[in-house]
Amino acid sequence: MALVEINFDGIVGPSHNYAGLAFGNLAATASKGAMSFPRAAALQGIGKMRHNLRLGLVQGVFLPHARPNRDWLAALGTTFEDAPEPLGAAAFSASAMWAANAATVSPAPDTADGRCHLTAANLRTMAHRSHEWLESLSQLRLAFANEEHFAIHAPVPDTFGDEGAANHMRLCAGHDAAGVEVFVYGVRGGEFPARQHVEASRAVARLHGVDPARTLFVRQSEAAIAAGAFHNDVVAVANEHVLFAHEQAFEDKDGFYAALKALLSETEIVEVPADLVSLDDAVRSYIFNAQLVTLPEGGMALILPEEARETERVWAWLQAMAAGNGPIRRLCVVDVRQSMANGGGPACLRLRIVADPATIDGRFLVDEAQLDRIAACIEAFWPERIAPAELAEPGLLGRIEAARAALLSTLDLAELA
Ligand code: SUG
């Protein structure tokens, strides 16, 4: 089979909760202390995957990580039972669901050795995410063990923050053609942290062996970070030759657009003007945290969260755009509200990998029957709700650990235990 784009979604883990851990992520901060619904959250994720399979797209999964992360707490000289806050909540977070932050991916056509390169992200800026990389790396090494086709890299040293594919875009004539890789970084961020450091992006580009002449390092606008766009994928998304972005996404958009068009003449930029959709509306609605996909029958679709339809100005703009002559003609809406309340939209929940499915460990690829099995496991084992005060209850911990064990056994992935 030829190279195709595969979306690997993070299955929402049984410890999903709202601890308000991600400063600069407005939705997560606003949800702090709310009751969470892990079972519904995970089933919403399955619903999105089913939707995308029915569009004819290829789908994969990554597994929830072991929570609480007892090894991380041990390295900090404590245990979950004794951990002072916020360490306990950080060890308990289900944040690995946002697979767009697991790694940066450079598909085979872009790299010097003709292999697909993946670098796990260190996620060092947020304590609750800084310990994800070890298990992400294990899953990547297992799923993409075929060294003829894949090269897996450990995170870059955490002197420099790296948040993975959420700050990386690839533009190309077709998925299997050599692309232009765009690494977006932040500098100051005002009150909020700029999580992606340019030195980390440069290191990933070097490790992957992408052609320096076809690689751009682009600065995210200070205004976007200050408005709550803690990752570039909150204000921009690309697919093949199309860049869909907010007018204020980049610090020097004219320079960026010109460089992109010089490298890829087919480039089409669909820009949303700030006077019709403000940065605040973009962050509230997650219009850009859509999956922009190429449909098997041709043309592109945006897979948007319900919140985009509910934000009047955003929906009006989208409908006018889809009715026009541009490359994006279809709007699909999915319900991922539980993840959205932590600032994770449809695009955050997936890592895109361009590869031949036959070269990937089949246990990480899913069809509808496999999704049925995963959903049955979620129905049986995921807690229905978690109130903040329950986080430390031994009964809940036992259920969460048993739930992950049941999923590993359902997927025949005992080596991740
Ligand atoms: O890192 N939220 C995640 C959301 C990640 C979204 N990913 C992309 N944009 N690609 C984050 O801010 C909230 C968890 C809490 O507060 O309990 C959280 O980590």
Boltz pocket constraint, residues with backbone or C-beta under 6 A from the ligand:
constraints:
  - pocket:
      binder: B
      contacts: [[A, 17], [A, 18], [A, 19], [A, 20], [A, 21], [A, 22], [A, 25], [A, 28], [A, 29], [A, 93], [A, 95], [A, 98], [A, 100], [A, 101], [A, 126], [A, 129], [A, 166], [A, 230], [A, 231], [A, 233], [A, 234], [A, 342], [A, 343], [A, 344], [A, 345], [A, 347], [A, 348], [A, 349]]
      max_distance: 6.0
